[in-house]
């Protein structure tokens, strides 16, 4: 488990870009944190690190968005991995993970060319695979400070 402290949105965004370099296709990332803690900012950084050029917004009302990477290959620390899509889900308004299953998210979980990121993952634990990356974001003691822990 690693712990990182950021002091601005820019640092949180850049951390997301750095984390993206460690990802392989098929990975599922569950983000946990209070409202406004920076989950979407981190995801924007991950998307940028994967070569996604589109504006990333939290899919709070649509629940799920699929983005195509603009790079055919994304470099990882260990090897080249084809990541062609990022699936982004938001479970904030859900009663259970079944709602995400019903709209087709399960079709994307674990696919070898997809990285799946789920905000409010603690609300949909039952649909998450056993092997997942968990990122917890907490407010720090200072105004823009965030304490981020991950098992990546």
N, CA and C atoms as a LAMMPS dump frame, in Angstrom:
ITEM: TIMESTEP
0
ITEM: NUMBER OF ATOMS
456
ITEM: BOX BOUNDS ff ff ff
-5.0000000000000000e+02 5.0000000000000000e+02
-5.0000000000000000e+02 5.0000000000000000e+02
-5.0000000000000000e+02 5.0000000000000000e+02
ITEM: ATOMS id mol type element x y z
1 1 1 N 0.858 -1.181 0
2 1 2 C 0 0 0
3 1 3 C 0.897 1.234 0
4 2 1 N 0.671 2.118 -0.949
5 2 2 C 1.463 3.342 -0.97
6 2 3 C 0.584 4.537 -0.622
7 3 1 N 1.221 5.535 -0.045
8 3 2 C 0.522 6.747 0.387
9 3 3 C 1.205 7.939 -0.275
10 4 1 N 0.382 8.764 -0.923
11 4 2 C 0.886 9.947 -1.611
12 4 3 C 0.085 11.146 -1.117
13 5 1 N 0.747 12.256 -0.915
14 5 2 C 0.05 13.484 -0.517
15 5 3 C 0.21 14.493 -1.647
16 6 1 N -0.913 15.06 -2.078
17 6 2 C -0.878 16.122 -3.082
18 6 3 C -1.398 17.402 -2.437
19 7 1 N -0.977 18.53 -3.007
20 7 2 C -1.328 19.826 -2.431
21 7 3 C -2.078 20.732 -3.396
22 8 1 N -2.467 20.187 -4.553
23 8 2 C -3.215 20.973 -5.53
24 8 3 C -3.908 20.026 -6.496
25 9 1 N -4.893 20.552 -7.218
26 9 2 C -5.554 19.761 -8.258
27 9 3 C -4.541 19.332 -9.315
28 10 1 N -3.62 20.223 -9.644
29 10 2 C -2.612 19.915 -10.659
30 10 3 C -1.765 18.72 -10.228
31 11 1 N -1.379 18.677 -8.957
32 11 2 C -0.592 17.544 -8.472
33 11 3 C -1.416 16.256 -8.49
34 12 1 N -2.695 16.336 -8.151
35 12 2 C -3.564 15.16 -8.185
36 12 3 C -3.73 14.678 -9.623
37 13 1 N -3.933 15.609 -10.551
38 13 2 C -4.033 15.293 -11.972
39 13 3 C -2.75 14.594 -12.452
40 14 1 N -1.602 15.168 -12.104
41 14 2 C -0.319 14.594 -12.529
42 14 3 C -0.077 13.219 -11.91
43 15 1 N -0.575 13.006 -10.699
44 15 2 C -0.491 11.677 -10.091
45 15 3 C -1.288 10.678 -10.922
46 16 1 N -2.456 11.089 -11.402
47 16 2 C -3.26 10.225 -12.272
48 16 3 C -2.498 9.846 -13.528
49 17 1 N -1.811 10.816 -14.132
50 17 2 C -1.002 10.533 -15.328
51 17 3 C 0.092 9.515 -15.004
52 18 1 N 0.709 9.677 -13.855
53 18 2 C 1.777 8.765 -13.435
54 18 3 C 1.217 7.358 -13.192
55 19 1 N 0.059 7.269 -12.559
56 19 2 C -0.561 5.967 -12.313
57 19 3 C -0.923 5.279 -13.625
58 20 1 N -1.362 6.05 -14.617
59 20 2 C -1.746 5.483 -15.914
60 20 3 C -0.59 4.714 -16.546
61 21 1 N 0.626 5.166 -16.333
62 21 2 C 1.791 4.503 -16.912
63 21 3 C 2.011 3.115 -16.326
64 22 1 N 1.442 2.852 -15.159
65 22 2 C 1.604 1.548 -14.504
66 22 3 C 0.482 0.577 -14.852
67 23 1 N -0.526 1.057 -15.556
68 23 2 C -1.7 0.226 -15.822
69 23 3 C -1.501 -0.691 -17.014
70 24 1 N -2.22 -1.787 -16.959
71 24 2 C -2.313 -2.729 -18.062
72 24 3 C -3.781 -2.864 -18.407
73 25 1 N -4.053 -3.28 -19.632
74 25 2 C -5.429 -3.544 -20.002
75 25 3 C -6.025 -4.609 -19.091
76 26 1 N -7.31 -4.494 -18.82
77 26 2 C -8.006 -5.44 -17.96
78 26 3 C -8.09 -5.004 -16.512
79 27 1 N -7.361 -3.97 -16.143
80 27 2 C -7.373 -3.517 -14.748
81 27 3 C -8.666 -2.78 -14.411
82 28 1 N -9.133 -2.989 -13.19
83 28 2 C -10.297 -2.296 -12.659
84 28 3 C -9.817 -1.489 -11.463
85 29 1 N -10.121 -0.19 -11.498
86 29 2 C -9.711 0.721 -10.436
87 29 3 C -10.955 1.224 -9.725
88 30 1 N -11.023 1.009 -8.444
89 30 2 C -12.124 1.514 -7.635
90 30 3 C -11.658 2.718 -6.846
91 31 1 N -12.346 3.846 -7.026
92 31 2 C -12.009 5.057 -6.282
93 31 3 C -13.003 5.266 -5.153
94 32 1 N -12.474 5.569 -3.985
95 32 2 C -13.287 5.78 -2.796
96 32 3 C -12.87 7.106 -2.176
97 33 1 N -13.832 7.943 -1.852
98 33 2 C -13.531 9.222 -1.223
99 33 3 C -14.78 10.068 -1.12
100 34 1 N -14.717 11.032 -0.229
101 34 2 C -15.861 11.91 -0.024
102 34 3 C -16.133 12.774 -1.251
103 35 1 N -17.32 13.347 -1.288
104 35 2 C -17.708 14.261 -2.343
105 35 3 C -16.72 15.429 -2.38
106 36 1 N -16.176 15.705 -3.552
107 36 2 C -15.244 16.815 -3.709
108 36 3 C -13.801 16.511 -3.334
109 37 1 N -13.499 15.254 -3.03
110 37 2 C -12.141 14.904 -2.606
111 37 3 C -11.137 14.885 -3.756
112 38 1 N -11.616 14.72 -4.988
113 38 2 C -10.703 14.742 -6.123
114 38 3 C -10.691 13.484 -6.966
115 39 1 N -11.703 12.654 -6.826
116 39 2 C -11.767 11.418 -7.608
117 39 3 C -11.772 11.711 -9.108
118 40 1 N -12.611 12.636 -9.531
119 40 2 C -12.703 12.95 -10.959
120 40 3 C -11.424 13.612 -11.463
121 41 1 N -10.784 14.429 -10.649
122 41 2 C -9.51 15.049 -11.044
123 41 3 C -8.464 13.966 -11.293
124 42 1 N -8.408 12.98 -10.411
125 42 2 C -7.466 11.881 -10.586
126 42 3 C -7.773 11.109 -11.869
127 43 1 N -9.055 10.873 -12.139
128 43 2 C -9.459 10.159 -13.349
129 43 3 C -9.095 10.965 -14.598
130 44 1 N -9.237 12.274 -14.54
131 44 2 C -8.83 13.112 -15.672
132 44 3 C -7.343 12.915 -15.963
133 45 1 N -6.548 12.804 -14.916
134 45 2 C -5.121 12.554 -15.085
135 45 3 C -4.853 11.176 -15.672
136 46 1 N -5.576 10.166 -15.187
137 46 2 C -5.432 8.816 -15.737
138 46 3 C -5.767 8.84 -17.227
139 47 1 N -6.87 9.493 -17.564
140 47 2 C -7.285 9.57 -18.97
141 47 3 C -6.209 10.244 -19.817
142 48 1 N -5.667 11.347 -19.328
143 48 2 C -4.601 12.041 -20.063
144 48 3 C -3.393 11.123 -20.235
145 49 1 N -3.062 10.377 -19.19
146 49 2 C -1.945 9.444 -19.258
147 49 3 C -2.176 8.309 -20.24
148 50 1 N -3.436 7.998 -20.509
149 50 2 C -3.781 6.958 -21.481
150 50 3 C -3.923 7.52 -22.896
151 51 1 N -3.755 8.83 -23.033
152 51 2 C -3.832 9.436 -24.354
153 51 3 C -5.231 9.852 -24.763
154 52 1 N -6.152 9.922 -23.817
155 52 2 C -7.525 10.331 -24.125
156 52 3 C -7.567 11.853 -24.208
157 53 1 N -8.055 12.364 -25.314
158 53 2 C -8.067 13.81 -25.556
159 53 3 C -9.394 14.463 -25.167
160 54 1 N -10.463 13.671 -25.066
161 54 2 C -11.778 14.236 -24.762
162 54 3 C -11.831 14.775 -23.335
163 55 1 N -12.729 15.72 -23.111
164 55 2 C -12.949 16.258 -21.784
165 55 3 C -13.637 15.194 -20.927
166 56 1 N -13.086 14.941 -19.776
167 56 2 C -13.618 13.928 -18.871
168 56 3 C -14.505 14.617 -17.844
169 57 1 N -15.724 14.142 -17.737
170 57 2 C -16.641 14.623 -16.708
171 57 3 C -17.165 13.416 -15.957
172 58 1 N -17.56 13.636 -14.728
173 58 2 C -18.085 12.535 -13.933
174 58 3 C -19.444 12.11 -14.479
175 59 1 N -19.625 10.818 -14.729
176 59 2 C -20.901 10.348 -15.295
177 59 3 C -21.97 10.121 -14.224
178 60 1 N -22.146 11.088 -13.334
179 60 2 C -23.068 10.945 -12.223
180 60 3 C -24.491 10.631 -12.676
181 61 1 N -24.954 11.26 -13.725
182 61 2 C -26.34 11.06 -14.155
183 61 3 C -26.48 10.007 -15.245
184 62 1 N -25.435 9.827 -16.065
185 62 2 C -25.508 8.799 -17.111
186 62 3 C -24.913 7.478 -16.626
187 63 1 N -24.248 7.495 -15.496
188 63 2 C -23.664 6.345 -14.802
189 63 3 C -22.404 5.774 -15.424
190 64 1 N -22.288 5.81 -16.76
191 64 2 C -21.186 5.111 -17.412
192 64 3 C -20.834 5.783 -18.733
193 65 1 N -19.543 6.007 -18.949
194 65 2 C -19.055 6.55 -20.217
195 65 3 C -17.881 5.712 -20.681
196 66 1 N -17.759 5.592 -21.983
197 66 2 C -16.652 4.86 -22.567
198 66 3 C -15.838 5.832 -23.413
199 67 1 N -14.543 5.86 -23.17
200 67 2 C -13.64 6.736 -23.911
201 67 3 C -12.657 5.871 -24.687
202 68 1 N -12.303 6.331 -25.875
203 68 2 C -11.321 5.637 -26.697
204 68 3 C -9.982 6.332 -26.532
205 69 1 N -8.94 5.56 -26.353
206 69 2 C -7.609 6.156 -26.249
207 69 3 C -7.17 6.598 -27.637
208 70 1 N -6.367 7.627 -27.682
209 70 2 C -5.859 8.128 -28.953
210 70 3 C -4.532 7.483 -29.314
211 71 1 N -4.023 6.672 -28.413
212 71 2 C -2.786 5.949 -28.694
213 71 3 C -3.113 4.47 -28.818
214 72 1 N -2.548 3.832 -29.779
215 72 2 C -2.786 2.39 -29.942
216 72 3 C -2.058 1.589 -28.872
217 73 1 N -0.938 2.101 -28.412
218 73 2 C -0.191 1.401 -27.372
219 73 3 C 0.126 2.39 -26.267
220 74 1 N -0.051 1.964 -25.059
221 74 2 C 0.312 2.779 -23.902
222 74 3 C 1.489 2.101 -23.226
223 75 1 N 2.499 2.853 -22.92
224 75 2 C 3.668 2.295 -22.245
225 75 3 C 3.335 2.058 -20.777
226 76 1 N 3.724 0.905 -20.277
227 76 2 C 3.607 0.631 -18.851
228 76 3 C 5.016 0.426 -18.318
229 77 1 N 5.152 0.347 -17.012
230 77 2 C 6.469 0.149 -16.426
231 77 3 C 7.07 -1.203 -16.825
232 78 1 N 6.229 -2.212 -17.001
233 78 2 C 6.759 -3.552 -17.231
234 78 3 C 6.796 -3.954 -18.705
235 79 1 N 5.841 -3.51 -19.482
236 79 2 C 5.781 -3.911 -20.889
237 79 3 C 4.754 -3.061 -21.626
238 80 1 N 4.708 -3.268 -22.93
239 80 2 C 3.706 -2.549 -23.712
240 80 3 C 2.375 -3.268 -23.572
241 81 1 N 1.328 -2.517 -23.411
242 81 2 C 0.002 -3.098 -23.234
243 81 3 C -0.98 -2.314 -24.093
244 82 1 N -1.757 -3.002 -24.859
245 82 2 C -2.758 -2.322 -25.679
246 82 3 C -3.948 -1.926 -24.804
247 83 1 N -4.109 -0.653 -24.623
248 83 2 C -5.272 -0.133 -23.906
249 83 3 C -5.99 0.747 -24.908
250 84 1 N -7.144 0.302 -25.349
251 84 2 C -7.88 1.039 -26.374
252 84 3 C -9.055 1.837 -25.815
253 85 1 N -9.482 1.499 -24.596
254 85 2 C -10.662 2.156 -24.02
255 85 3 C -10.466 2.375 -22.52
256 86 1 N -11.129 3.395 -22.032
257 86 2 C -11.273 3.589 -20.595
258 86 3 C -12.772 3.656 -20.318
259 87 1 N -13.241 2.738 -19.494
260 87 2 C -14.635 2.755 -19.056
261 87 3 C -14.668 3.513 -17.734
262 88 1 N -15.552 4.501 -17.626
263 88 2 C -15.637 5.359 -16.44
264 88 3 C -17.065 5.296 -15.907
265 89 1 N -17.214 4.788 -14.701
266 89 2 C -18.532 4.666 -14.087
267 89 3 C -18.573 5.456 -12.788
268 90 1 N -19.768 5.882 -12.424
269 90 2 C -19.988 6.624 -11.189
270 90 3 C -21.154 5.974 -10.449
271 91 1 N -20.883 5.46 -9.267
272 91 2 C -21.896 4.727 -8.499
273 91 3 C -22.544 5.582 -7.408
274 92 1 N -22.345 6.89 -7.438
275 92 2 C -22.835 7.762 -6.374
276 92 3 C -24.34 7.65 -6.147
277 93 1 N -25.106 7.596 -7.199
278 93 2 C -26.561 7.587 -7.088
279 93 3 C -27.18 6.184 -7.132
280 94 1 N -26.363 5.167 -7.046
281 94 2 C -26.865 3.803 -7.21
282 94 3 C -27.23 3.139 -5.886
283 95 1 N -28.174 2.236 -5.976
284 95 2 C -28.547 1.429 -4.816
285 95 3 C -27.709 0.167 -4.731
286 96 1 N -27.269 -0.336 -5.892
287 96 2 C -26.44 -1.542 -5.92
288 96 3 C -25.663 -1.586 -7.228
289 97 1 N -24.71 -2.499 -7.284
290 97 2 C -23.928 -2.688 -8.482
291 97 3 C -24.74 -3.231 -9.643
292 98 1 N -25.896 -3.81 -9.331
293 98 2 C -26.745 -4.363 -10.38
294 98 3 C -27.147 -3.285 -11.39
295 99 1 N -27.279 -2.055 -10.929
296 99 2 C -27.612 -0.956 -11.847
297 99 3 C -26.535 -0.8 -12.921
298 100 1 N -25.258 -0.945 -12.556
299 100 2 C -24.179 -0.865 -13.54
300 100 3 C -24.159 -2.099 -14.438
301 101 1 N -24.473 -3.245 -13.868
302 101 2 C -24.563 -4.473 -14.67
303 101 3 C -25.665 -4.319 -15.709
304 102 1 N -26.801 -3.761 -15.302
305 102 2 C -27.949 -3.597 -16.191
306 102 3 C -27.655 -2.696 -17.392
307 103 1 N -26.742 -1.748 -17.245
308 103 2 C -26.426 -0.861 -18.372
309 103 3 C -25.193 -1.327 -19.149
310 104 1 N -24.664 -2.493 -18.815
311 104 2 C -23.624 -3.097 -19.623
312 104 3 C -22.189 -2.949 -19.16
313 105 1 N -21.951 -2.41 -17.972
314 105 2 C -20.575 -2.231 -17.522
315 105 3 C -19.846 -3.57 -17.409
316 106 1 N -20.541 -4.597 -17.003
317 106 2 C -19.916 -5.913 -16.816
318 106 3 C -19.252 -6.402 -18.109
319 107 1 N -19.782 -5.972 -19.249
320 107 2 C -19.198 -6.359 -20.534
321 107 3 C -17.786 -5.792 -20.723
322 108 1 N -17.45 -4.753 -19.985
323 108 2 C -16.158 -4.092 -20.139
324 108 3 C -15.171 -4.458 -19.032
325 109 1 N -15.663 -4.928 -17.89
326 109 2 C -14.792 -5.257 -16.758
327 109 3 C -13.825 -6.373 -17.132
328 110 1 N -12.551 -6.117 -16.957
329 110 2 C -11.542 -7.136 -17.184
330 110 3 C -11.157 -7.399 -18.626
331 111 1 N -11.759 -6.694 -19.574
332 111 2 C -11.371 -6.89 -20.977
333 111 3 C -9.907 -6.476 -21.139
334 112 1 N -9.136 -7.228 -21.908
335 112 2 C -7.698 -6.978 -21.989
336 112 3 C -7.3 -5.64 -22.624
337 113 1 N -8.207 -4.983 -23.318
338 113 2 C -7.864 -3.69 -23.924
339 113 3 C -8.595 -2.52 -23.252
340 114 1 N -9.119 -2.757 -22.045
341 114 2 C -9.906 -1.752 -21.337
342 114 3 C -9.367 -1.557 -19.92
343 115 1 N -9.284 -0.309 -19.502
344 115 2 C -9.075 0.038 -18.1
345 115 3 C -10.407 0.578 -17.615
346 116 1 N -10.919 0.031 -16.526
347 116 2 C -12.203 0.465 -15.976
348 116 3 C -11.962 1.215 -14.672
349 117 1 N -12.554 2.405 -14.555
350 117 2 C -12.42 3.23 -13.364
351 117 3 C -13.821 3.481 -12.813
352 118 1 N -14.025 3.183 -11.526
353 118 2 C -15.346 3.333 -10.911
354 118 3 C -15.246 4.257 -9.703
355 119 1 N -15.929 5.397 -9.802
356 119 2 C -16.029 6.306 -8.66
357 119 3 C -17.076 5.763 -7.695
358 120 1 N -16.854 5.965 -6.403
359 120 2 C -17.749 5.474 -5.35
360 120 3 C -17.816 3.947 -5.382
361 121 1 N -16.674 3.315 -5.606
362 121 2 C -16.601 1.86 -5.741
363 121 3 C -17.077 1.117 -4.498
364 122 1 N -17.001 1.763 -3.341
365 122 2 C -17.463 1.118 -2.109
366 122 3 C -18.968 0.853 -2.132
367 123 1 N -19.69 1.497 -3.012
368 123 2 C -21.143 1.295 -3.119
369 123 3 C -21.514 0.119 -4.021
370 124 1 N -20.538 -0.397 -4.771
371 124 2 C -20.826 -1.491 -5.717
372 124 3 C -19.82 -2.641 -5.557
373 125 1 N -19.396 -2.901 -4.345
374 125 2 C -18.369 -3.898 -4.063
375 125 3 C -18.659 -5.261 -4.686
376 126 1 N -19.914 -5.653 -4.704
377 126 2 C -20.267 -7.003 -5.149
378 126 3 C -19.978 -7.264 -6.623
379 127 1 N -19.911 -6.218 -7.449
380 127 2 C -19.645 -6.468 -8.871
381 127 3 C -18.162 -6.324 -9.221
382 128 1 N -17.365 -5.868 -8.267
383 128 2 C -15.943 -5.68 -8.539
384 128 3 C -15.221 -7.02 -8.535
385 129 1 N -14.245 -7.172 -9.42
386 129 2 C -13.471 -8.417 -9.404
387 129 3 C -12.62 -8.511 -8.141
388 130 1 N -12.215 -9.719 -7.808
389 130 2 C -11.375 -9.905 -6.616
390 130 3 C -10.063 -9.15 -6.743
391 131 1 N -9.475 -9.191 -7.931
392 131 2 C -8.208 -8.483 -8.157
393 131 3 C -8.524 -7.112 -8.739
394 132 1 N -8.388 -6.112 -7.919
395 132 2 C -8.697 -4.74 -8.339
396 132 3 C -7.713 -3.792 -7.68
397 133 1 N -7.656 -2.62 -8.216
398 133 2 C -6.835 -1.566 -7.638
399 133 3 C -7.79 -0.647 -6.88
400 134 1 N -7.496 -0.398 -5.629
401 134 2 C -8.318 0.518 -4.835
402 134 3 C -7.512 1.784 -4.579
403 135 1 N -8.141 2.917 -4.84
404 135 2 C -7.535 4.219 -4.575
405 135 3 C -8.467 4.962 -3.621
406 136 1 N -7.943 5.311 -2.47
407 136 2 C -8.712 6.082 -1.487
408 136 3 C -8.167 7.507 -1.455
409 137 1 N -9.083 8.46 -1.533
410 137 2 C -8.696 9.873 -1.508
411 137 3 C -9.389 10.515 -0.313
412 138 1 N -8.58 11.116 0.553
413 138 2 C -9.121 11.784 1.738
414 138 3 C -8.645 13.229 1.767
415 139 1 N -9.453 14.08 2.38
416 139 2 C -9.047 15.462 2.589
417 139 3 C -7.908 15.472 3.6
418 140 1 N -6.89 16.3 3.337
419 140 2 C -5.787 16.459 4.275
420 140 3 C -6.067 17.609 5.224
421 141 1 N -5.069 17.973 5.97
422 141 2 C -5.21 19.033 6.969
423 141 3 C -5.215 20.438 6.393
424 142 1 N -4.597 20.616 5.227
425 142 2 C -4.554 21.93 4.595
426 142 3 C -5.632 22.037 3.528
427 143 1 N -5.882 23.253 3.047
428 143 2 C -6.991 23.53 2.13
429 143 3 C -7.05 22.578 0.934
430 144 1 N -6.012 22.47 0.152
431 144 2 C -6.025 21.65 -1.058
432 144 3 C -5.272 20.329 -0.896
433 145 1 N -4.907 20.005 0.317
434 145 2 C -4.166 18.772 0.561
435 145 3 C -5.075 17.545 0.438
436 146 1 N -4.563 16.515 -0.261
437 146 2 C -5.252 15.248 -0.383
438 146 3 C -4.295 14.131 -0.007
439 147 1 N -4.809 13.162 0.738
440 147 2 C -4.043 11.987 1.112
441 147 3 C -4.592 10.836 0.297
442 148 1 N -3.742 10.277 -0.544
443 148 2 C -4.172 9.253 -1.505
444 148 3 C -3.412 7.964 -1.195
445 149 1 N -4.16 6.889 -0.991
446 149 2 C -3.549 5.588 -0.769
447 149 3 C -4.012 4.647 -1.868
448 150 1 N -3.117 3.76 -2.277
449 150 2 C -3.452 2.823 -3.341
450 150 3 C -2.649 1.541 -3.181
451 151 1 N -3.209 0.464 -3.696
452 151 2 C -2.507 -0.819 -3.708
453 151 3 C -1.877 -1.085 -5.076
454 152 1 N -1.727 -0.053 -5.885
455 152 2 C -1.089 -0.193 -7.209
456 152 3 C 0.415 -0.129 -7.061
